[in-house]
């Protein structure tokens, strides 16, 4: 949820509509962000703040002594339902809380060793090994001080204690090995030769600028597919809260048993974890380790902790804007903050894209003409030495596109930030200034550090507007369906939202020449095809030619990014007179030729007179999609024979009016492949998946990451069916494609190599009929 909740948006939009026209005009025509913020914040009334507080209370993020019992009982239910992930998450919310409460409320002394052992076990499970070791030391000290405790049955307890110490040592060894493995993965991700003028970028790229086009990257040499071009850690990232419902929408309880990404990933480093370390002050923030929790607390969470409900209400963009401003304390940002006080620095100059005006300029400098002379001007975001770095200065210089946002949107953002500033002010945030040097503080404001936080408010408003065009979705691949299945579907899910100053330099193309992936909070951008020297490095902002038609792409890009895309894919499609992409095409029931037309479709075969209304075919398609959905539900529930029968029926219907490359036809074949794999019929499974692959290739291309994932599934099927030549051939194809997009240390690549090694180590098998 990037923007505030719907109730707050509706409330403020109604407030805007009731404002006098003169005030609307003042805000609409304001030339600076400072004017927009100050004029809007004057309109924030106490009743507005009360309404926002009521909405914020709907997100229960405080500690509650009754919660552990609830989570333990719900965890038991999840365990009985064999939802072990859900059970683990719920159990992790309660164990240590129960133990600490028992210790502080007079738990019998004779049973204290047992509960201390249980505490140590919980700490080991949570990965808090230092605390676990200390608890064991305390327990052993008790044994020494009170010899009576060493009598039976405490011999059993001591034996368990010994096993636990061995387990801790094993985990410590694993902890030492894991960073080495992770370091190896990141070592492969290291740039072969880092750019001297662009941090986190390869020397194969160069920063350019143009008076109309703005900043962009080009290749300084020929680049091969798979070459790493950018490896950048997010300057700021905020975990997407997922489907968190406020209390007034919940059914039974103020505590939710729904497992979201917020329960499965560290809120600091985004590492996947089941046994999270919760914040001591709130129930929302969770971490993979004590170290991450401490780091987050020192950087930003000490301020955010008491504002959890408010930040969930105001949305991810507002949260990132606050966190950016908080992190600015730890850089030498005196000059940047002074710029916020300088009205002229807040004016946003639009840089429309123009493919006909391109000029490569010196690093850190552009050229402009004054009085007939060429004048060197700094490139925005570069330091005095002409270097572009991953820092707050670069983030500050990302364009907010102030003039492109609607007055209503700017009003919504300004009042949301103003309300947040009021809460910060009310909380008496002395900690907010601790990272600033005294000299910087005097240069910026009074010793009281701007009691109304106006300067920080303007900064946050700037960031909130920047994010619409510059936020980057941090994604991960999650498996769907049961892990018991031989082959499982996977999907890309948005895990967090981050801001990457270097990645933001890349312009958009609906058919990009790069591929982006993530490890933790680090974005990696690789060439997905050969890029010639002097060619622009292009990234897809979301609307891709393989996922939507040109009209839909243009509309989405115009609405969110304020430009009309003129990339080769859009130009080609705009001039192509066809009935649409093959993966959306209808076919003739009589001769299988493509159907063409608008409201009434006619067969493209001149010798065929078949015609039919588009609405009728769309209705049939919607009915078929519903049938496929029901079949997949049967598949998920393990009703395999029923799923196969329904899918075969769907396939027969699809053949009567859909092209063989239609997306729905591919989904049907993929479902049949999964069903037959679950039944152990590998030959039929492979046959259907190969037909699904044909659809994927038509839509996404033979070298796409989507094709790589499908080849990975086909390799699993051949491997499970002991079709060794076919498996080795498919593994090679899948590895070749996925290496380009992910590099050698991705989980899928490692799994493919394990399968290949296993097959090559098998003894020779007598030649027989192929699978």
Beta strands, then each sheet from edge to edge (+ up, - down):
strand 1: 205-210
strand 2: 214-219
strand 3: 228-233
strand 4: 236-239
strand 5: 277-278
strand 6: 286-287
strand 7: 365-370
strand 8: 373-378
strand 9: 471-480
strand 10: 489-499
strand 11: 507-508
strand 12: 514-519
strand 13: 522-527
strand 14: 538-539
strand 15: 595-597
strand 16: 600-603
strand 17: 611-613
sheet 1: 1+ 2-
sheet 2: 3+ 13- 12+
sheet 3: 4+ 10- 9+
sheet 4: 5+ 6-
sheet 5: 7+ 8-
sheet 6: 11+ 14+
sheet 7: 15+ 16- 17+
end
